[in-house]
Amino acid sequence: MLMKVSGETRSVRAEVVKICGGFMYLRLEAPPECGDCGRCRTGESKTVSLPHKEGVSTGDILLLDVPCSDIIKISVLLYLVPSLCALAGFIGGYLVLEEPGGLAGSVLSLAACYLVIRLISEGRYKGGITVRGNQEHD
C-alpha cells in the first residue's frame, strides 16, 4: 500500500522534558502504527529538540504534526543512503583488494556515511513539524 504524501500528517504525542537556550526538548511517545519494526521496543525513549514555543513549560504534553513527506525523506536518509554507501564501499574495496577489501570498504563507507549524516542533521532539521498545543490544557 502506498502512502499519500500531499498534505497528510502523522500526529505524535510528546512530553516537554527540558527547556534550555531557546529550545524545548521533547520525549516522544511511539504511535501504535510505529511498533512493527521493533526499534521503539528497545526501552530507549526518543528525544528531539524544537524551537521553544511561547506558553509551553516543562511537563506539558504536546501533539506534534509531522508531514508524511518529511517521514519519507528521513527514512530515505537513514536507510537507503547508508545501504548505497555500503554497497559502493564493498564494490570499491573488492576491486582493490578482493574479499577483505570489500568488507573493509563496506565498514569504512558505512562509518563515513554515519558521520556525514550525523553532522548534516545535528540540530538542522528544518521540516514542517507543527506543535498543535498543550494536551493538558486544551
MIDOKE-620479 format. One record per residue (C-alpha): residue number from 1; residue in one letter; x, y, z. Coordinates in steps of 0.25 Angstrom, whole numbers, always signed. Example, Ala and Ser with C-alpha at 12.3 -4.5 7.8 and 13.67 -1.06 7.14 Angstrom:
<atoms>
{seq=1 type=A X=+49 Y=-18 Z=+31} $
{seq=2 type=S X=+55 Y=-4 Z=+29} $
</atoms>
This chain:
<atoms>
{seq=1 type=M X=+0 Y=+0 Z=+0} $
{seq=2 type=L X=+5 Y=+14 Z=-4} $
{seq=3 type=M X=+4 Y=+25 Z=+6} $
{seq=4 type=K X=-2 Y=+38 Z=+0} $
{seq=5 type=V X=+8 Y=+49 Z=+4} $
{seq=6 type=S X=+2 Y=+62 Z=-1} $
{seq=7 type=G X=-3 Y=+70 Z=+11} $
{seq=8 type=E X=-4 Y=+58 Z=+20} $
{seq=9 type=T X=+2 Y=+58 Z=+34} $
{seq=10 type=R X=+4 Y=+48 Z=+45} $
{seq=11 type=S X=+2 Y=+52 Z=+59} $
{seq=12 type=V X=+12 Y=+49 Z=+71} $
{seq=13 type=R X=+10 Y=+52 Z=+86} $
{seq=14 type=A X=+22 Y=+57 Z=+93} $
{seq=15 type=E X=+25 Y=+62 Z=+107} $
{seq=16 type=V X=+34 Y=+74 Z=+109} $
{seq=17 type=V X=+45 Y=+69 Z=+118} $
{seq=18 type=K X=+54 Y=+82 Z=+117} $
{seq=19 type=I X=+54 Y=+96 Z=+112} $
{seq=20 type=C X=+68 Y=+102 Z=+110} $
{seq=21 type=G X=+75 Y=+112 Z=+101} $
{seq=22 type=G X=+62 Y=+115 Z=+93} $
{seq=23 type=F X=+59 Y=+100 Z=+90} $
{seq=24 type=M X=+49 Y=+91 Z=+96} $
{seq=25 type=Y X=+54 Y=+76 Z=+98} $
{seq=26 type=L X=+43 Y=+66 Z=+95} $
{seq=27 type=R X=+41 Y=+52 Z=+99} $
{seq=28 type=L X=+33 Y=+45 Z=+88} $
{seq=29 type=E X=+23 Y=+34 Z=+90} $
{seq=30 type=A X=+23 Y=+24 Z=+79} $
{seq=31 type=P X=+10 Y=+23 Z=+72} $
{seq=32 type=P X=+3 Y=+10 Z=+71} $
{seq=33 type=E X=+6 Y=+8 Z=+56} $
{seq=34 type=C X=+21 Y=+10 Z=+59} $
{seq=35 type=G X=+23 Y=-3 Z=+67} $
{seq=36 type=D X=+24 Y=-13 Z=+56} $
{seq=37 type=C X=+39 Y=-11 Z=+53} $
{seq=38 type=G X=+43 Y=-13 Z=+68} $
{seq=39 type=R X=+52 Y=-1 Z=+68} $
{seq=40 type=C X=+43 Y=+6 Z=+79} $
{seq=41 type=R X=+43 Y=-6 Z=+88} $
{seq=42 type=T X=+57 Y=-5 Z=+91} $
{seq=43 type=G X=+54 Y=+3 Z=+104} $
{seq=44 type=E X=+61 Y=+15 Z=+100} $
{seq=45 type=S X=+52 Y=+28 Z=+99} $
{seq=46 type=K X=+53 Y=+36 Z=+87} $
{seq=47 type=T X=+57 Y=+51 Z=+90} $
{seq=48 type=V X=+56 Y=+63 Z=+80} $
{seq=49 type=S X=+58 Y=+77 Z=+81} $
{seq=50 type=L X=+50 Y=+88 Z=+75} $
{seq=51 type=P X=+50 Y=+103 Z=+76} $
{seq=52 type=H X=+43 Y=+107 Z=+89} $
{seq=53 type=K X=+28 Y=+111 Z=+87} $
{seq=54 type=E X=+23 Y=+122 Z=+96} $
{seq=55 type=G X=+14 Y=+117 Z=+107} $
{seq=56 type=V X=+20 Y=+103 Z=+107} $
{seq=57 type=S X=+26 Y=+99 Z=+120} $
{seq=58 type=T X=+33 Y=+86 Z=+125} $
{seq=59 type=G X=+24 Y=+75 Z=+128} $
{seq=60 type=D X=+14 Y=+79 Z=+117} $
{seq=61 type=I X=+9 Y=+68 Z=+107} $
{seq=62 type=L X=+9 Y=+73 Z=+93} $
{seq=63 type=L X=+3 Y=+68 Z=+80} $
{seq=64 type=L X=+13 Y=+69 Z=+68} $
{seq=65 type=D X=+8 Y=+68 Z=+54} $
{seq=66 type=V X=+19 Y=+63 Z=+45} $
{seq=67 type=P X=+17 Y=+63 Z=+30} $
{seq=68 type=C X=+17 Y=+50 Z=+23} $
{seq=69 type=S X=+27 Y=+55 Z=+12} $
{seq=70 type=D X=+37 Y=+58 Z=+24} $
{seq=71 type=I X=+36 Y=+44 Z=+29} $
{seq=72 type=I X=+39 Y=+38 Z=+15} $
{seq=73 type=K X=+51 Y=+48 Z=+13} $
{seq=74 type=I X=+56 Y=+44 Z=+27} $
{seq=75 type=S X=+54 Y=+29 Z=+24} $
{seq=76 type=V X=+62 Y=+30 Z=+11} $
{seq=77 type=L X=+73 Y=+38 Z=+18} $
{seq=78 type=L X=+74 Y=+27 Z=+29} $
{seq=79 type=Y X=+72 Y=+14 Z=+21} $
{seq=80 type=L X=+75 Y=+16 Z=+6} $
{seq=81 type=V X=+87 Y=+25 Z=+7} $
{seq=82 type=P X=+95 Y=+16 Z=+17} $
{seq=83 type=S X=+91 Y=+4 Z=+9} $
{seq=84 type=L X=+96 Y=+10 Z=-4} $
{seq=85 type=C X=+109 Y=+15 Z=+3} $
{seq=86 type=A X=+112 Y=+1 Z=+8} $
{seq=87 type=L X=+109 Y=-5 Z=-6} $
{seq=88 type=A X=+118 Y=+5 Z=-12} $
{seq=89 type=G X=+129 Y=+3 Z=-2} $
{seq=90 type=F X=+128 Y=-12 Z=-4} $
{seq=91 type=I X=+130 Y=-11 Z=-19} $
{seq=92 type=G X=+141 Y=-1 Z=-18} $
{seq=93 type=G X=+149 Y=-9 Z=-7} $
{seq=94 type=Y X=+146 Y=-22 Z=-15} $
{seq=95 type=L X=+152 Y=-16 Z=-28} $
{seq=96 type=V X=+165 Y=-12 Z=-20} $
{seq=97 type=L X=+167 Y=-24 Z=-10} $
{seq=98 type=E X=+156 Y=-34 Z=-14} $
{seq=99 type=E X=+149 Y=-40 Z=-2} $
{seq=100 type=P X=+156 Y=-34 Z=+10} $
{seq=101 type=G X=+156 Y=-21 Z=+3} $
{seq=102 type=G X=+141 Y=-22 Z=+0} $
{seq=103 type=L X=+138 Y=-24 Z=+15} $
{seq=104 type=A X=+147 Y=-13 Z=+19} $
{seq=105 type=G X=+141 Y=-3 Z=+9} $
{seq=106 type=S X=+127 Y=-6 Z=+14} $
{seq=107 type=V X=+131 Y=-3 Z=+28} $
{seq=108 type=L X=+138 Y=+9 Z=+25} $
{seq=109 type=S X=+128 Y=+15 Z=+16} $
{seq=110 type=L X=+117 Y=+12 Z=+26} $
{seq=111 type=A X=+125 Y=+19 Z=+37} $
{seq=112 type=A X=+127 Y=+31 Z=+28} $
{seq=113 type=C X=+113 Y=+31 Z=+24} $
{seq=114 type=Y X=+108 Y=+31 Z=+38} $
{seq=115 type=L X=+118 Y=+43 Z=+42} $
{seq=116 type=V X=+113 Y=+51 Z=+30} $
{seq=117 type=I X=+98 Y=+49 Z=+33} $
{seq=118 type=R X=+101 Y=+52 Z=+47} $
{seq=119 type=L X=+108 Y=+65 Z=+44} $
{seq=120 type=I X=+98 Y=+69 Z=+34} $
{seq=121 type=S X=+85 Y=+66 Z=+42} $
{seq=122 type=E X=+90 Y=+70 Z=+56} $
{seq=123 type=G X=+81 Y=+81 Z=+60} $
{seq=124 type=R X=+78 Y=+85 Z=+46} $
{seq=125 type=Y X=+64 Y=+79 Z=+43} $
{seq=126 type=K X=+56 Y=+90 Z=+36} $
{seq=127 type=G X=+44 Y=+81 Z=+34} $
{seq=128 type=G X=+29 Y=+85 Z=+35} $
{seq=129 type=I X=+27 Y=+79 Z=+49} $
{seq=130 type=T X=+15 Y=+87 Z=+55} $
{seq=131 type=V X=+13 Y=+88 Z=+70} $
{seq=132 type=R X=-2 Y=+87 Z=+71} $
{seq=133 type=G X=-4 Y=+90 Z=+86} $
{seq=134 type=N X=-3 Y=+86 Z=+100} $
{seq=135 type=Q X=-11 Y=+74 Z=+103} $
{seq=136 type=E X=-13 Y=+76 Z=+118} $
{seq=137 type=H X=-19 Y=+90 Z=+116} $
{seq=138 type=D X=-27 Y=+88 Z=+103} $
</atoms>
